[in-house]
Amino acid sequence: MSISVVTFDGDETLWDFQGAMRRALALAADLFAAEGLTLDGEPVTAAWLTQVRDDVAARPAFARARMEDIRRVAFDECGRRTGATGAFIGNVHSVYMRARHAEVKLYPDAMACLREIPAFLGEATP
């Protein structure tokens, strides 16, 4: 039997998902601050945005939901709690998603590992 496909879960395997997410969440929190939106008079923080996302993700209705959908619902909830408009929250979600993907950084050994796959499979290295 020969192997014809190799797959990876990229997040935390090939790149630093947590770092990219933290940077994107900090940017999202900054957007709330720039609009003067607070949570009970306190600044919106990346930690709070994470907690709301975790609370949404824990609901049975979201057991099989995509993380992007969970994140959007979580931002909607953050908007309701801070008095933000739907348009603002739509912008926060868009900015977060762009930053989340733009901030992905491969681990230092990821490319070397990927280059070894053809040899591991007994094929010529490109």
N, C-alpha and C positions, 0 to 999 in steps of 0.2 A: 504494500500500500504506500502510495506517495502522498506527501502533503502538498496541496495546491493553494491553500489560503492560510495566512497567518493574520490574526486580528489582535488588537490591543484595545484596552480601555485607556484612552489617552490621559484622562484626568488622574493625576497622581502616579501614573505609570510612566508616561513620556514627558509630561510637563507639570508644572506647579499650579494646579487648579486653585488651591487654597490661597496662594499669594495673589493670583489674578482676581479672584473673587473679592478678597479683602480690599484690594486697590479700587475695584469697581464700586464696592459698597461705600468706601470712603468718599468717592466722587459723588455717589447718589446722596449721601448725607450732606455733603457740601451744597448740593442743589437745594435741599430743604432749607439750609441755613441762609442761602442767598435770597430765598423768598421770604425769610422771616418766619418760617413754619417751625413750630416747636411741639413737643409732646408734654402737655401740662406745664408749659413754661420752661422746660429743659430742652437743650439741643437734641435733634435727631442724631443718633449715632449709628455707626456701622454695626455695632453689637446689637442694638435694638432692631435694626432691619433684619439681621440674621435670626433673631429670636422670633420675630413675626413670621418669617419664612418657615422656620422650623415648626411653629405652631400650625401653620396652614398645611405643611407637608404631613403632619401627624394625623390629620383628619382622615377618616376612612374614605371619604369621597375622593381623596387625592392619592389613594394607594397606588394607582397605576398611571398617574398624571406625569406629563413631561415636566422637568424642572423649570423650563422656561414658562410654562403655564402656572406652575406653583408660584414662581417669582412674581409674575404679573398680578396674581390674586393677592399676594402678600403686599405688593406695592399699593394695590387698591385699598387694602385695609389700612396701611400706613397713611394713605391720603385721607381716608375717613377720620382717622384718629387725630390728624393734624389740621384738618380743615382745608386740605389741598383740593384743587379742582381736578376734574378728570383729565383735562388737557395737560396739566402739569404732570400728573402721574404718568400719562402716556409718554411724555418727554423723558421723565426719570427712567422709565423702563427701557426706552430706546437708548439713552445715554449709557445706562448700566450694561445692556447687552453688547453694545459696541465696545465699551471699555473692557468688559469681561473677556471678550474674544481677542481684542487687540493686545491685551496685557499678558497673554499666554507666553511663557518662556520655557523652552525645552530644558530638561535637565542636562547637565554637561555631558553625560555619557549616552544620551538618547540616540544621537546620530550614529555613533560608533556601534551601538547595539543593533540598530536597524541595518547597518551595512553588513553585519555578520550573518544576517538571516539567510541569504543565498548560499553561503558556505555551509551553514548548518543544515540546509536542505539538500546539500550535495550538488549545488548548481554553481556556475561561474559567477563571480562577483562582478556586478556592472561597473 
